[in-house]
Amino acid sequence: MVINNPKITQTMKIAIIITVKNEVQAIEKLLESVISQTKQPNEIIIADAGSTDNTKERIKQFKSKLPQLKLINAKGTNRSQGRNKAIALAKSEIIAVTDAGCTLKNDWLEKITRPILANRADSVAGFYLPETNNAFSRCTVPFVAVMPNQFNPKTYLPSSRSIAFTKTAWALAGKYPRNLNYCEDLIFAKNLKTKTTMIVEPKALVYWQQNKNLFQFFRQISRYARGDIQARYWPHIGKIATVYLRYAILITFPLLIPLYLLFPIIKHAKYIPHPVCLVFLPLFQITADLAVIHGSISGLIRKK
């Protein structure tokens, strides 16, 4: 049921919330895409978790172009705590959240806030498209993104690369879970979907930059798995369990290993029309599996 907050009007103020830590390579592209929005936010609040590179200096350079930008000190916080702190400080009732490492389609803010401004929803799930520039990065996409044939608006949960909600809905959903740094956005989105009225707007697009090397890919998958375990997010824990089962079978029946290496090619080659995938996809499958094992064990050992 829609909260139907009488305060929501077409002129309601909107804040964009971003958390950063050592994002000097990505923050400029994101802020340039904010400047290009067809609908400009009233506030831009960036919570810096303690950058040791030039991220803060680069952000400050945008103050002349984005006078509504505010950089806050959130040193020592995780993503959830940083977002919660920024949202609490926002004077706007409507909150749009995205991440460093993303760029916004020029009408993203307009489309992701439209259902809230029309009082048809308390929260809006936007979508994201992986941004790739070579065959290597294209091969990572099926392992980390929602593919077109997997997208179902009824079951879709947005990441915090592309989401909007009212501050009232944020409070009703219990805010971002402060103990989580990964999988926090899925837990928050699940609570939003359960406790408020969420509309899916797949045309509210952000473009998500992909990893540039195998180590970054391993680290990304490992962190996701660790977050799933720490959050006790059972849909993903079930998938993690299948990785352990798969390797138990391969150890017992090693003759199945060639089929295992062929599996990712059959499954994902349609998304990557490039011959090099014949080499990369099995490599990424093995890397992803090992990262899942590493991350899940780390999640069991490390409580936070």
HELIX and SHEET records of a PDB file:
HELIX    1   1 ILE A   27  ILE A   35  1                                   9    
HELIX    2   2 THR A   55  LYS A   60  1                                   6    
HELIX    3   3 ARG A   79  LEU A   89  1                                  11    
HELIX    4   4 TRP A  108  LEU A  117  1                                  10    
HELIX    5   5 ALA A  135  VAL A  144  1                                  10    
HELIX    6   6 PRO A  148  GLN A  150  5                                   3    
HELIX    7   7 LYS A  167  LEU A  172  1                                   6    
HELIX    8   8 GLU A  184  LYS A  195  1                                  12    
HELIX    9   9 LEU A  214  ALA A  231  1                                  18    
HELIX   10  10 TRP A  234  THR A  252  1                                  19    
HELIX   11  11 PRO A  254  LEU A  256  5                                   3    
HELIX   12  12 ILE A  257  HIS A  268  1                                  12    
HELIX   13  13 ALA A  269  TYR A  271  5                                   3    
HELIX   14  14 CYS A  277  ILE A  301  1                                  25    
SHEET    1   A 8 LEU A  69  ASN A  73  0                                        
SHEET    2   A 8 GLU A  43  ASP A  48  1                                        
SHEET    3   A 8 ILE A  14  VAL A  20  1                                        
SHEET    4   A 8 ILE A  94  VAL A  97  1                                        
SHEET    5   A 8 ILE A 163  THR A 166 -1                                        
SHEET    6   A 8 SER A 123  GLU A 131 -1                                        
SHEET    7   A 8 MET A 198  GLN A 209  1                                        
SHEET    8   A 8 CYS A 102  LEU A 104 -1                                        
END                                                                             
